[in-house]
Amino acid sequence: MPITPQQLEALIQEVELEDPIDFADLPFEEAELRALVANHLCEMTAAMNGFSHEDRHLALLAVAAKLVLENLVLHIQLLRQQGVPMSDSAETLLQRLRDGK
């Protein structure tokens, strides 16, 4: 089922209700950033038209995993730059990842 960039933008905003993004003082409009991301993802998905359903699913899962990892790394770097210790739950999660659990 294809989705339009506008529909994806609306979904992003809906997800943000539960998990808001801190745009801080970025010199960009939040709506413009959402539109940029939604357009890019819709274009990426359209480029996968020749992929099987399973390959498309795996490719999008890999993209999502990479973005979550990148977000985790950037968040940890930001905490370190600000001298803020990580929470116990974050330390526990990282230790579990180190231990392969």
ChimeraX attribute file (.defattr): number of C-alpha atoms within 10 A of each C-alpha:
attribute: neighborCount
match mode: 1-to-1
recipient: residues
	/A:1	2
	/A:2	8
	/A:3	11
	/A:4	13
	/A:5	19
	/A:6	14
	/A:7	12
	/A:8	18
	/A:9	20
	/A:10	15
	/A:11	12
	/A:12	16
	/A:13	16
	/A:14	12
	/A:15	12
	/A:16	12
	/A:17	9
	/A:18	8
	/A:19	9
	/A:20	11
	/A:21	11
	/A:22	9
	/A:23	11
	/A:24	6
	/A:25	7
	/A:26	8
	/A:27	7
	/A:28	9
	/A:29	11
	/A:30	13
	/A:31	11
	/A:32	11
	/A:33	13
	/A:34	18
	/A:35	18
	/A:36	13
	/A:37	16
	/A:38	22
	/A:39	17
	/A:40	13
	/A:41	17
	/A:42	16
	/A:43	13
	/A:44	12
	/A:45	17
	/A:46	13
	/A:47	11
	/A:48	15
	/A:49	10
	/A:50	9
	/A:51	13
	/A:52	10
	/A:53	11
	/A:54	9
	/A:55	12
	/A:56	16
	/A:57	14
	/A:58	12
	/A:59	15
	/A:60	16
	/A:61	12
	/A:62	12
	/A:63	13
	/A:64	12
	/A:65	12
	/A:66	12
	/A:67	12
	/A:68	12
	/A:69	12
	/A:70	12
	/A:71	12
	/A:72	12
	/A:73	12
	/A:74	12
	/A:75	13
	/A:76	16
	/A:77	12
	/A:78	12
	/A:79	13
	/A:80	12
	/A:81	9
	/A:82	9
	/A:83	9
	/A:84	10
	/A:85	11
	/A:86	13
	/A:87	9
	/A:88	9
	/A:89	9
	/A:90	12
	/A:91	12
	/A:92	12
	/A:93	13
	/A:94	12
	/A:95	12
	/A:96	11
	/A:97	10
	/A:98	9
	/A:99	8
	/A:100	7
	/A:101	7
